[in-house]
Amino acid sequence: MAYDKFNTLTSTAVPLPLENVDTDQIIPARFLKATAREGFGDNLFRDWRYNADNTPKESFVLNNPIYTGKILVGGKNFGSGSSREHAAWAVYDYGFRCVVSSFFADIFRNNCLNVGVLPVQVSPEFLEQIFEAVYADPNSQLEVNLPNQTITIIATGAQESFEINSYKKDNMLNGFDDIDYLQNIKGEIESFADGLLL
């Protein structure tokens, strides 16, 4: 399988309430030389995380030990900019399995879905509720239920539904990328091809 199956994720969250976070900020262009998906997490938000001498910037949220978890909560228009797949690879390789925002750039959204990161788009009002819950208690958890397409703030019970393409949803539930999906229906493809040759 291309990545772990995604069903229901219950986790604390890392808040990044910045709007218009682009892919060059997610993974700077100088780190795009590798073609394998591994190792990009080390440079996720590299220029925001580290000083020029490679020491961590204490003010950046990923360097703050009170915020942990597999869910990244970003501001509006997350993943804008270039179409580089590496941005989604970096998010996944760092350990995030879900990114929540009130709006995603389409290419970044699709790149995430292709590598096993679930982009959950919520209303601006619900996004604000999430930030408030996380800042009030960094140990508060979110539940992301892919089968039911819901996200819940466990502490308050507040819940909202989210949309996802049915094909991508099925792939996420099975841990498939596009190649895995085709391999899974290889028999059906062969049967269809044989029928054309009759």
Phi and psi in degrees as a GROMACS rama.xvg file:
@    title "Ramachandran Plot"
@    xaxis  label "Phi"
@    yaxis  label "Psi"
@TYPE xy
-72.5124  -31.3286  ALA-2
-162.355  174.874  TYR-3
-65.9073  145.671  ASP-4
-64.0587  145.3  LYS-5
-115.449  121.61  PHE-6
-123.122  -82.9917  ASN-7
-124.349  127.968  THR-8
-115.276  122.471  LEU-9
-117.065  119.717  THR-10
-158.981  157.568  SER-11
-70.0246  172.325  THR-12
-134.126  154.925  ALA-13
-107.57  119.007  VAL-14
-87.7957  130.435  PRO-15
-135.041  77.7795  LEU-16
-79.0633  52.4795  PRO-17
-111.959  135.617  LEU-18
-88.7578  156.035  GLU-19
59.1416  40.4654  ASN-20
-73.0116  114.585  VAL-21
-97.4708  171.204  ASP-22
-68.8537  -23.7547  THR-23
-73.8771  -26.4525  ASP-24
-78.3375  -34.1964  GLN-25
-66.2026  -47.9252  ILE-26
-145.097  105.386  ILE-27
-57.4183  149.811  PRO-28
-58.3254  -29.4231  ALA-29
-67.7302  -9.845  ARG-30
-105.242  19.3862  PHE-31
-96.5846  11.4023  LEU-32
-73.7524  -31.7757  LYS-33
-72.726  150.491  ALA-34
-110.497  -17.3412  THR-35
-80.8364  155.42  ALA-36
-79.2622  -10.7196  ARG-37
-83.0834  150.431  GLU-38
93.1589  -10.7554  GLY-39
-74.1462  -23.4595  PHE-40
-60.4877  -29.7006  GLY-41
-62.6188  -25.4234  ASP-42
-113.111  15.21  ASN-43
-60.5895  126.818  LEU-44
52.3021  38.7811  PHE-45
-50.7517  -49.5209  ARG-46
-74.8562  -17.586  ASP-47
-87.6427  -27.9857  TRP-48
-84.233  -31.3518  ARG-49
-128.657  148.358  TYR-50
-77.6087  174.841  ASN-51
-61.7785  -26.6128  ALA-52
-91.7163  13.9736  ASP-53
71.4031  11.7199  ASN-54
-83.3478  143.81  THR-55
-65.6704  142.008  PRO-56
-84.7443  114.042  LYS-57
-61.3512  -26.2429  GLU-58
-76.8388  -14.7744  SER-59
-85.3931  139.703  PHE-60
-60.8511  -34.607  VAL-61
-68.5921  -14.8672  LEU-62
-98.365  6.04909  ASN-63
-100.481  109.65  ASN-64
-65.6866  -11.9159  PRO-65
-77.7825  -15.3438  ILE-66
-109.538  116.656  TYR-67
-139.767  175.486  THR-68
129.951  176.986  GLY-69
-101.621  7.78928  LYS-70
-119.665  125.515  ILE-71
-103.425  126.776  LEU-72
-109.343  112.097  VAL-73
-110.31  171.088  GLY-74
-82.2974  -175.459  GLY-75
-62.6213  144.375  LYS-76
65.4613  52.977  ASN-77
-82.6842  132.047  PHE-78
87.3483  24.0463  GLY-79
-73.8993  176.122  SER-80
97.4544  -146.486  GLY-81
-67.8989  165.731  SER-82
-89.8  11.5819  SER-83
-53.9586  126.338  ARG-84
-65.0448  -26.4009  GLU-85
-58.4042  -26.2215  HIS-86
-63.9903  -44.6688  ALA-87
-68.0304  -38.3149  ALA-88
-59.5396  -42.1371  TRP-89
-65.2775  -41.5699  ALA-90
-60.8464  -45.9472  VAL-91
-66.8452  -45.7599  TYR-92
-66.1138  -29.3763  ASP-93
-67.8266  -28.5901  TYR-94
125.006  -1.42055  GLY-95
-78.3802  138.423  PHE-96
-115.142  -5.98774  ARG-97
-150.318  138.014  CYS-98
-120.874  131.084  VAL-99
-112.323  134.164  VAL-100
-156.127  167.032  SER-101
-88.8802  -8.19927  SER-102
-165.322  135.553  PHE-103
-118.032  145.8  PHE-104
-66.8376  136.781  ALA-105
-58.9395  -44.4597  ASP-106
-66.1292  -41.9015  ILE-107
-63.1117  -42.0014  PHE-108
-56.7494  -48.3531  ARG-109
-66.9944  -38.3798  ASN-110
-61.7778  -38.5205  ASN-111
-62.735  -47.0719  CYS-112
-62.3816  -28.8481  LEU-113
-74.6973  -17.4933  ASN-114
-119.407  5.5142  VAL-115
97.6582  15.3427  GLY-116
-103.593  124.292  VAL-117
-89.1297  115.026  LEU-118
-86.5467  118.511  PRO-119
-109.6  111.512  VAL-120
-94.9081  125.073  GLN-121
-122.718  170.848  VAL-122
-70.7435  155.069  SER-123
-56.7135  -35.1061  PRO-124
-67.1033  -42.1182  GLU-125
-70.7947  -35.8777  PHE-126
-59.8817  -41.7605  LEU-127
-63.7586  -37.917  GLU-128
-62.2661  -39.1837  GLN-129
-63.6066  -48.2546  ILE-130
-58.2107  -43.5836  PHE-131
-61.4891  -41.5695  GLU-132
-66.1106  -42.6754  ALA-133
-68.4174  -41.5273  VAL-134
-70.2885  -32.0385  TYR-135
-69.0993  -35.3782  ALA-136
-152.46  102.774  ASP-137
-59.0982  -17.3325  PRO-138
-88.5476  -1.06517  ASN-139
-66.3678  148.537  SER-140
-117.634  153.222  GLN-141
-111.806  146.265  LEU-142
-114.537  120.85  GLU-143
-108.547  111.876  VAL-144
-107.058  103.376  ASN-145
-69.7284  -45.1269  LEU-146
-54.2754  -42.0155  PRO-147
-90.7931  -8.25425  ASN-148
56.0536  51.5102  GLN-149
-131.204  152.615  THR-150
-128.025  132.992  ILE-151
-128.076  135.088  THR-152
-87.0171  106.897  ILE-153
-61.0741  -39.1291  ILE-154
-62.4738  -34.4588  ALA-155
-107.101  -17.6491  THR-156
80.5923  -1.79506  GLY-157
-63.8836  137.797  ALA-158
-141.854  148.095  GLN-159
-143.157  149.691  GLU-160
-89.7387  155.951  SER-161
-134.938  157.483  PHE-162
-96.8068  149.642  GLU-163
-156.298  140.718  ILE-164
-58.2802  134.976  ASN-165
-62.4412  -36.7238  SER-166
-65.0417  -45.8418  TYR-167
-67.2427  -35.9056  LYS-168
-60.949  -47.7073  LYS-169
-61.1992  -41.5381  ASP-170
-63.5108  -42.5677  ASN-171
-61.9166  -42.4377  MET-172
-63.9445  -29.4303  LEU-173
-99.717  -5.81821  ASN-174
72.7485  29.5533  GLY-175
-98.3632  141.024  PHE-176
-95.8726  -174.615  ASP-177
-62.8994  -36.468  ASP-178
-66.9912  -43.902  ILE-179
-59.0766  -41.0192  ASP-180
-60.8652  -45.541  TYR-181
-65.455  -39.1896  LEU-182
-62.1537  -36.5591  GLN-183
-67.5084  -29  ASN-184
-108.236  23.4939  ILE-185
-56.2684  -41.9127  LYS-186
-61.2363  -41.9832  GLY-187
-65.476  -39.4113  GLU-188
-64.0728  -44.24  ILE-189
-64.1268  -40.5059  GLU-190
-64.0777  -40.3846  SER-191
-64.6918  -43.0316  PHE-192
-63.7814  -40.9652  ALA-193
-62.2301  -38.4202  ASP-194
-63.9892  -33.2327  GLY-195
-70.2476  -26.7046  LEU-196
-85.4088  -10.5113  LEU-197
